[in-house]
Amino acid sequence: MSGDRPVGMISLAFNERVKTRHVANIYGFYVSPAARGRGIGMSVLKAAVSLARRNKGIVKVRPSVNPRFRAASSLYEEAGSGVTGAARRELKVGAGSTTC
């Protein structure tokens, strides 16, 4: 928070399916442009991973990131989450367009 305004957000989702409930997913990670470069992103990411790991059944935290967002990709790399694969045609924005 900066004053009364949030400067970042992250989404952490837990799976309930038997074969994947050991994996927590991170997505929707954002730090406002004015707040970038001050370590806020790493703090938010570490807090999400810490929260996930409090659940004793979690053995993997999987981030999702669009590779075009180089700053986010670099942050995940710095935190120790290397690129493990690329998902294609995962996002659809608008009537006929696809991204990623």
N, C-alpha and C positions, 0 to 999 in steps of 0.2 A: 504494500500500500504506500502511496505517496499522498500524504494528507488523508483525504477521504476517498481517493481514487485507486482502484486496483491497477497494478502495473504488470501483472502476469497471471497466467492460469495454466493449469494442466489437468488432464482427465486421466483417471486411473480406473480401469475396469477389471473386475474379477469374473472369471468364467465359472459357470455352475455345471457344465458338462463333465461327466466322469473322467474322460480322457484328457481334458484340458484345464481342469480346475487348479492345477499346479502352476499355471501361467497367468500373470497379471499383465495387462496391456496398457501402454501409455500412448495417448494420442491427444490431439487438440491442444498442443503445447504452444504458448504464445507469451512473448514479453513485448511490451509496448516499445516502439522505436526510441522514445526519449529515455527509457530505462535500460537499454541494451549496453553491454560493455562494462557493467558494474558488478557482475557475478550473480545477479538475480536469477538468471536462467539456471545456473548450476545449483544454486540454493533450492530452487523450486523442484528441480529434478531429483536432487538428493533427498528432499523431504518426501517426494512421491515414492521413491524406491524404499526408503525407510518404512513408510506406512505399509507398503506391500509386503515387506519382509516380516512385519509384525504378525502377519498371518502365517502360522507355522507350516501350512500346506504349500505355500508359494516357494518354488525353487527357481523360477525364471521370471524376469521382468522384461517384456518385449516392447520396445519403442517402435512406433510407426512414424515415418517422416517422409515427406516428399523430397527427393534428392535435389530438386531445384532450390530448396531452402538450404543453402550451403551453411549458413550460420548454425542452424539447428542440427544439421548432419555433423558438423564439426564438434558441436557441444556433446552429442551422443558419443562420438569417437573419443573425445577427451574424458568422458565419464566411464569409458571402458565397454561401451556397447557398439561394437563394430557392425558394419553392414553384413547381413547374413543372406539377403536375397532381395529381389525386386518384385513387387506386385504390379501387375499390368491391368489397366482398365478398372481400377478399384473405385474411382470417384467419377460421378456424373454431375455436371453442373449445367443446368439449362436443359432444353428439350432434346438436343441431339449431340451435344458435345461430350467428349470424355477426356479426362486428364489422367496422368500417371500411367 
